[in-house]
Amino acid sequence: MTDAKNFVMLNATMRGPDDAPPIVFLHTIGTDAGIWSDVLDLLPTELRLICLDLRGHGQTDCPPPPYGMGALIKDVEVMLDHLNIKDCILVGLGLGGLIAQGLAIKRLDQVRALVLSGSAVKIGFAPHWEADIAETMDNGTMHICEKMMRAWFSRKAHETDARLAHQSLFLATPTNALLGAMHAIKGADFYTPTSGLRLPTLGISGSEDGMVPPDLMRETLALIPASEFKIIRKAGHLSCVDQPEIFAHHITEFAQRIGHA
């Protein structure tokens, strides 16, 4: 649907009954809604499952960068209003986890609970992102792609089909989308607002995540009272891809425990 102010057309894929409890999925930089496909196949059929392509990614419109985190949050907010989504479980990976925190802070009527995966209140440091932005503008996306793949996948996974497939997906993402997302991540710091959240929250971390290590996720979850933390062994940043069965089990168990399924 179109955000009339920013003229961004957002793409969404949906499955499950329209009147079922909703779970909304937000992917990370350089991927798209397809990263959730294996997880969706393993979740209860009585749920309404909605996956969004973030600004510039997948089949969503790609305006020129930079993107502000507020704009990315607004994109999701407007889409959920359009779909009449209330009280959802919002699942966010990496960049998607930052957006999820921001939307929960802004619209508690839309977000009943959070699942954060490979995310934190702040990801990386501004000078590092500024260097990556400059490198990408000067020399293209290969440098940042190689850097991300090293952070996302363990050494043993570097020659696997999954690693090669996500490298291709990252390189197929428009340069403007990557630059825009990096600008948004660079400026995001949710430490203070996230510490004020009081809603059910589950954190899922891959034990071999080099992008957002488990200890960094623990620090974020410690800000939210009564939050839960799960580590998926032999998984990297994309734990939903590395271990979809365990990832889906944790979401299903969480949804049932809070009465959402």
C-alpha positions as CSV (number, residue, x, y, z in Angstrom):
1,M,0.0,0.0,0.0
2,T,1.1,3.6,-0.4
3,D,2.2,6.0,2.3
4,A,0.8,9.2,0.8
5,K,3.5,11.4,2.4
6,N,6.6,9.4,1.3
7,F,5.2,7.6,-1.7
8,V,6.5,4.2,-0.7
9,M,4.7,1.1,-1.9
10,L,5.1,-1.7,0.6
11,N,4.9,-5.3,-0.3
12,A,3.3,-7.8,2.1
13,T,2.7,-11.6,1.9
14,M,0.0,-13.1,4.1
15,R,-1.2,-16.6,5.0
16,G,-3.8,-17.9,7.5
17,P,-7.3,-16.8,8.4
18,D,-8.0,-13.0,8.4
19,D,-9.5,-13.1,11.9
20,A,-6.7,-15.2,13.4
21,P,-4.2,-13.8,15.9
22,P,-1.5,-12.0,13.8
23,I,2.2,-12.4,13.8
24,V,4.2,-9.9,11.7
25,F,7.7,-10.5,10.5
26,L,10.3,-7.9,9.6
27,H,13.6,-8.9,7.9
28,T,17.1,-7.4,8.2
29,I,19.2,-5.4,5.8
30,G,20.0,-7.0,2.4
31,T,17.3,-9.7,2.6
32,D,13.6,-9.8,2.0
33,A,10.4,-11.4,3.4
34,G,11.4,-14.8,1.9
35,I,13.9,-15.5,4.7
36,W,10.9,-16.4,6.9
37,S,9.5,-19.0,4.5
38,D,10.8,-22.1,6.3
39,V,9.7,-20.8,9.7
40,L,6.2,-20.0,8.4
41,D,5.7,-23.6,7.2
42,L,6.3,-24.8,10.8
43,L,4.0,-22.4,12.6
44,P,0.4,-23.3,13.7
45,T,-2.1,-22.9,10.8
46,E,-4.6,-21.0,13.0
47,L,-2.4,-18.0,13.0
48,R,-2.4,-15.0,10.6
49,L,1.2,-14.7,9.4
50,I,2.2,-11.4,7.7
51,C,5.7,-10.7,6.2
52,L,6.7,-7.3,5.0
53,D,9.4,-6.2,2.6
54,L,11.1,-3.2,4.2
55,R,11.7,0.0,2.3
56,G,13.9,-0.6,-0.8
57,H,14.0,-4.4,-0.3
58,G,12.2,-7.2,-2.1
59,Q,9.2,-5.9,-4.0
60,T,8.8,-2.7,-1.9
61,D,9.5,0.7,-3.5
62,C,13.1,1.9,-3.3
63,P,13.3,5.7,-2.8
64,P,16.7,7.5,-2.8
65,P,18.7,7.3,0.5
66,P,19.2,8.3,3.2
67,Y,16.4,6.6,5.2
68,G,15.6,7.7,8.7
69,M,14.6,5.0,11.3
70,G,11.5,7.0,11.9
71,A,10.5,6.6,8.2
72,L,11.1,2.8,8.4
73,I,8.9,2.6,11.5
74,K,6.2,4.7,9.8
75,D,6.2,2.4,6.8
76,V,5.3,-0.6,9.0
77,E,2.8,1.5,11.1
78,V,0.9,2.6,8.0
79,M,0.8,-0.9,6.6
80,L,-0.5,-2.4,9.8
81,D,-3.2,0.3,10.0
82,H,-4.1,-0.5,6.3
83,L,-4.4,-4.2,7.2
84,N,-6.3,-3.4,10.4
85,I,-3.7,-5.2,12.5
86,K,-4.0,-4.8,16.2
87,D,-2.3,-6.7,19.1
88,C,0.2,-8.5,16.9
89,I,3.4,-10.4,17.9
90,L,6.0,-8.4,16.0
91,V,9.1,-10.4,15.0
92,G,12.2,-8.5,14.0
93,L,15.6,-9.7,12.8
94,G,18.5,-7.3,12.9
95,L,17.3,-4.0,11.3
96,G,13.8,-5.4,11.6
97,G,14.3,-5.7,15.4
98,L,15.2,-2.0,15.6
99,I,12.0,-1.2,13.7
100,A,10.0,-3.5,16.0
101,Q,11.3,-1.8,19.1
102,G,10.5,1.6,17.6
103,L,6.9,0.6,16.7
104,A,6.3,-1.0,20.1
105,I,7.3,2.3,21.7
106,K,5.1,4.3,19.4
107,R,2.0,2.0,18.9
108,L,1.2,-0.4,21.7
109,D,-2.2,-0.8,20.2
110,Q,-0.6,-2.5,17.3
111,V,2.1,-4.5,19.2
112,R,1.1,-7.0,21.9
113,A,4.5,-8.7,22.1
114,L,8.0,-8.6,20.7
115,V,10.3,-11.3,19.3
116,L,13.7,-9.9,18.7
117,S,16.3,-11.9,16.8
118,G,19.9,-10.9,16.3
119,S,19.0,-7.4,17.3
120,A,19.7,-4.9,20.1
121,V,18.9,-1.3,21.1
122,K,21.9,-0.2,19.0
123,I,23.7,-2.2,16.3
124,G,27.4,-1.2,15.6
125,F,28.9,2.2,15.8
126,A,28.3,5.3,13.7
127,P,31.9,5.6,12.4
128,H,31.8,2.0,11.2
129,W,28.6,2.5,9.3
130,E,29.9,5.8,7.9
131,A,32.9,3.9,6.6
132,D,30.7,1.3,5.0
133,I,28.5,3.9,3.4
134,A,31.5,5.7,1.9
135,E,32.9,2.4,0.7
136,T,29.6,1.4,-0.9
137,M,29.2,4.8,-2.6
138,D,32.7,4.6,-4.0
139,N,33.1,1.0,-4.9
140,G,29.7,-0.8,-4.9
141,T,28.2,-3.4,-2.6
142,M,30.7,-6.2,-2.7
143,H,32.7,-4.9,0.2
144,I,29.7,-4.6,2.6
145,C,28.3,-7.9,1.3
146,E,31.5,-9.8,2.2
147,K,31.6,-8.1,5.6
148,M,28.0,-9.0,6.3
149,M,28.5,-12.6,5.2
150,R,31.4,-13.0,7.6
151,A,29.3,-11.7,10.4
152,W,26.2,-13.6,9.5
153,F,27.6,-17.1,8.9
154,S,30.0,-19.3,10.9
155,R,33.2,-20.4,9.2
156,K,31.8,-23.9,8.6
157,A,28.8,-22.3,6.9
158,H,30.7,-20.1,4.5
159,E,30.6,-22.5,1.5
160,T,27.0,-23.8,2.1
161,D,24.1,-23.2,-0.3
162,A,22.4,-21.0,2.3
163,R,25.4,-18.7,2.5
164,L,25.8,-18.5,-1.2
165,A,22.0,-17.9,-1.7
166,H,22.0,-15.0,0.8
167,Q,25.1,-13.5,-0.7
168,S,23.3,-13.4,-4.0
169,L,20.2,-12.0,-2.3
170,F,22.3,-9.3,-0.7
171,L,24.0,-8.3,-3.9
172,A,20.6,-8.2,-5.7
173,T,19.3,-5.7,-3.2
174,P,19.4,-2.2,-4.7
175,T,22.4,-0.1,-3.7
176,N,20.0,2.7,-2.6
177,A,18.2,0.3,-0.3
178,L,21.5,-0.8,1.4
179,L,22.7,2.8,1.7
180,G,19.3,3.9,3.1
181,A,19.2,1.1,5.6
182,M,22.8,1.7,6.8
183,H,21.9,5.4,7.4
184,A,18.9,4.3,9.5
185,I,20.9,1.8,11.5
186,K,23.8,4.3,12.0
187,G,21.5,6.8,13.8
188,A,19.4,4.4,15.8
189,D,19.8,4.1,19.6
190,F,16.8,2.8,21.5
191,Y,18.4,2.3,24.9
192,T,16.2,4.8,26.7
193,P,12.9,4.2,25.0
194,T,13.3,0.4,25.0
195,S,14.0,0.5,28.8
196,G,10.5,1.8,29.2
197,L,8.8,-1.1,27.4
198,R,6.5,-3.3,29.5
199,L,5.3,-6.1,27.2
200,P,6.0,-9.8,26.7
201,T,9.4,-10.0,24.8
202,L,11.3,-13.0,23.6
203,G,14.9,-12.7,22.4
204,I,16.4,-15.4,20.0
205,S,20.1,-15.4,19.3
206,G,22.3,-17.6,17.2
207,S,25.3,-18.8,19.2
208,E,27.6,-17.9,16.3
209,D,26.1,-14.5,15.4
210,G,28.9,-12.2,14.6
211,M,26.7,-9.3,13.8
212,V,24.9,-9.0,17.1
213,P,26.5,-11.5,19.6
214,P,24.4,-13.2,22.2
215,D,25.8,-11.1,25.0
216,L,24.7,-7.9,23.3
217,M,21.2,-9.3,22.9
218,R,21.2,-10.2,26.6
219,E,22.0,-6.6,27.5
220,T,19.0,-5.4,25.4
221,L,16.6,-7.9,26.9
222,A,17.8,-7.0,30.4
223,L,16.1,-3.6,29.9
224,I,12.7,-5.2,29.5
225,P,11.3,-6.7,32.6
226,A,10.3,-10.4,32.5
227,S,11.7,-10.9,29.0
228,E,12.9,-14.3,27.9
229,F,16.1,-15.3,26.1
230,K,16.8,-18.3,23.9
231,I,20.1,-19.3,22.2
232,I,20.0,-21.5,19.1
233,R,23.2,-23.5,18.9
234,K,25.0,-23.9,15.6
235,A,23.2,-20.8,14.2
236,G,24.5,-17.5,13.0
237,H,22.8,-14.1,12.5
238,L,20.1,-15.7,10.4
239,S,19.0,-18.2,12.9
240,C,15.6,-18.4,11.3
241,V,17.4,-19.8,8.2
242,D,20.0,-21.9,10.0
243,Q,17.6,-23.6,12.4
244,P,14.0,-22.9,11.3
245,E,12.5,-25.8,13.3
246,I,13.9,-24.5,16.6
247,F,13.1,-20.9,15.7
248,A,9.5,-21.8,14.9
249,H,9.3,-23.9,18.1
250,H,10.4,-20.9,20.2
251,I,7.8,-18.6,18.5
252,T,5.0,-21.2,18.9
253,E,5.8,-21.8,22.5
254,F,6.0,-18.1,23.2
255,A,2.7,-17.4,21.4
256,Q,0.9,-20.1,23.4
257,R,2.4,-19.0,26.7
258,I,1.0,-15.4,26.3
259,G,-2.4,-16.7,25.0
260,H,-1.8,-15.6,21.4
261,A,-2.3,-19.1,19.9
